[in-house]
Amino acid sequence: MEKEKVSISIAGIADLKDILHLQKQAFITEAESHGNYDIEPLRQTYESILSDFNSCLFLKAVSGGKIIGSVKYKALDDRVWIGKLMVDTGYRGQGLGRRLLAEVE
């Protein structure tokens, strides 16, 4: 079976619910590895990610119509602050995180 092409673009407000869902799915493995489920990515609400959206840019990686990766970032003078970088567990190990970071650059 041929792999679906992955496209990376700027996320819009309509993507936030899917990005939040991906975030919770992606960070559960981190929570499990530390035995601590009380981490900010798992507690974040839609209202909170909406607030982030108003002050940061989000990129999304899409395959087959599904958001499979995302990164949040903000330009600060001559630097870039990078927030949550996440990749769907089924797509890890394929360089998607590197592609998202390269797009931020």
HELIX and SHEET records of a PDB file:
HELIX    1   1 ILE A   13  ASP A   15  5                                   3    
HELIX    2   2 LEU A   16  HIS A   34  1                                  19    
HELIX    3   3 GLU A   40  ARG A   43  1                                   4    
HELIX    4   4 TYR A   46  SER A   55  1                                  10    
HELIX    5   5 THR A   89  TYR A   91  5                                   3    
HELIX    6   6 LEU A   96  VAL A  104  1                                   9    
SHEET    1   A 4 VAL A   6  ILE A  10  0                                        
SHEET    2   A 4 LEU A  57  SER A  63 -1                                        
SHEET    3   A 4 LYS A  66  LEU A  76 -1                                        
SHEET    4   A 4 ARG A  79  VAL A  87 -1                                        
END                                                                             
